[in-house]
């Protein structure tokens, strides 16, 4: 079965959202229902034609988080996420979050079955802890492979990172020069391939 093309949603200056597929105006709640049903859509500014899908999805999350009993994002997570903006590790965060949520999505049926069949207090704790440990191990390996961006808590460069064995790996103290940008891009691409490989294990 061929995958359907994303539905086009237009957002007008009066903030109204128009579904071109159904020729009707929709709300953020309607778009949230579409996401839950697996229906993809792209949102464009009706005047400029700019793709504003990301900001609209963020608005949907904001609306959901403000509903009683709907909170998914812990305060500590939100604070840490804000800290990553503008940081050198920002390059790695989107890919890590994608891997993490993809893994959780693939295992959600298994987790539901464990919830329904397990006995005792909080049967989801163990599966989620395993999921978190697996993802943190993956993230730490990614950090080690991309050691030029490693940092201590005080903000200074790490001088000895141990990615796999016991041999320290020296890390340059200075930020890469502009001439090394291509090399860094190559390293980043190699690191992303390695992350993909690790995630499939």
N, C-alpha and C positions, 0 to 999 in steps of 0.2 A: 504494500500500500504506500503510495507516494506521500511524502510529507507535504502538508498544505503550506502555502506561502503565508507569512505573517499578515495579519489584518492591519490595515492602515487606519490610525486614529489621528484626527486633526484637532489641535488645541487652538481655540480662538482667543482673541484679546480679552473677551469677557470671561475667560477661564472655562468655558464650556468645551466639552470633549465630544467629538463627532465620529461615530463609527461608520467608515465608508462602506464596510461590508454589509451592514444592515440598514444603512441610511437612517440612523437614529442617533439621538444624543444619549450619551452614557455618563455614568458617574465613576468616581474612583472605586466605589464598592463593586460596580459592574466589572471594571477592569480586574479587580482582585479575584472575582469569581472566574473570569476568563483564565487567569494565571493558574488557579487551582484546578481548572478543568483541562489544563494542558494546551490551551489555545494561545499561540504566540501573536504578539502584536508589536507594531512600531508606532511611536507617537511623534508627530511632526508639528512644529509651529506653523499654523496656517498662513501666517504673514511672511515669515522668513524662509520657511522650508527646512529649518534646522531640525536635526534629530534630537528630541528631548526625552527619549524613552527612559534614560537613566534617572533623570530628575523626577519623572512621573512615577516610576517604580519606587523611588525613595519616598515620595509623598504617600504612596500606598502603604509602605512599611510604617511611616509615621502615624497614619490613621489607624492601622491595626494595633500599633503599640499603645495607643491612647484608649483602647477599649479595655474595659475591666476583664481581667483574667486572660488577656491575649498576649501578654508580654513574653517575647522570645529572647530579647537581647539583654543580657545582664549589664548592670551599670559598669562593672569592672571591664567588660568587653568593650563597651562603647568608649570608655576613657582610653583604653589601650589602643583602640582603633584610631582615635583622634591623634594620639601621640605619633602614630606611624606616618601621618600626613607630612610631607616635606622631608621625612627622614630617608636616608639611603636605602633602608630596608623596604621602603614603599614599593620598590620594583618586585619584591617577592610576595608581598601580602596578597594581591589579587589571585595569583596562581595557587597559593596555599589555601585560600578560602574556597576557591573553586574545587580543588581536590577534596577538601574536607566535606563540603556539602554534597559533592557527587558520591562520595563514599557512604555518607549517611543516607542519601536517597536510595542507593542500591541495596542497602541493608535494612531499610525501614520495615519491609515485610517480615524479615527475620526477627527484628526487635519487637514487632507487634505480637508475633507468635510466642516469643519468650515472655512477653508481658501477660498474655492470656493463659499460658501454661505453667509459669513459675509460681512457686509458693513462697511465702515469707514477706518481709518488709522491703518495699522499694525494689522490685525485681529488675528494674531498668538500670540500676546503678552499675552493676558489673559490666554489661554490654557497652554502656556509654564510656565507662572508664577505659575499657579495652580500645574503643574507637579513638578516644582522646590520646591515649598513650601512643597508639600507632601513628596518628597524625603528627604528634609532637616529635616523635622520632624522625619522621620524614622531614619535618621542618628543620630540625637541628642538623640533619645531614645536608640539607640544602644550604643552610647558613655556612657550614664548614666548607662546602665546595666553592662557595662564593666568598671566600675569606677576605678579599680586599675591602668588603663592606662591613666586616665584623666590628662590633663596638662593645666596650665594657659599659657597665651601668653608669660610670662617671662621664661617659661620652668620649673617652680616649680610645684610640685604636688598640685592638687586641694584638699582642706581640707573639703569642704562641697559642694557636688553635689546634686541637687534636681531632681531626675529622674521623679517622677510622682506627689508626694504630696508636702507638705511644710516641711517635716521632713528632715533635712540635713543628708546626708550619709557620715560618715567619710571615708577618703581614706588614705591608708598607705602612709607615706612619703617616705619610702625606696622601692627600687625595690624588687620584690619577690625573695626569696632565691631559690637556685637550687632545694632544696627539695620540693618546692611548684609547680614545673613545671607541674606535673600531675594534680594538682588542677586547675591551670590556663588553661590547655588544656580542662578540663571538663567545666570550666566556658565559655570558648570560644565556645565550641560545643553547650552549652545551649543558649548562646547569638545568635549564627547563627540560631538555631531553632526559637528563638523569632523573629529575623529579618524576617525569612520566613513567620511566622504567621502574623506579622504586614503588610508585603507587600501584603498579600492576602486580607486584609480588605479593 
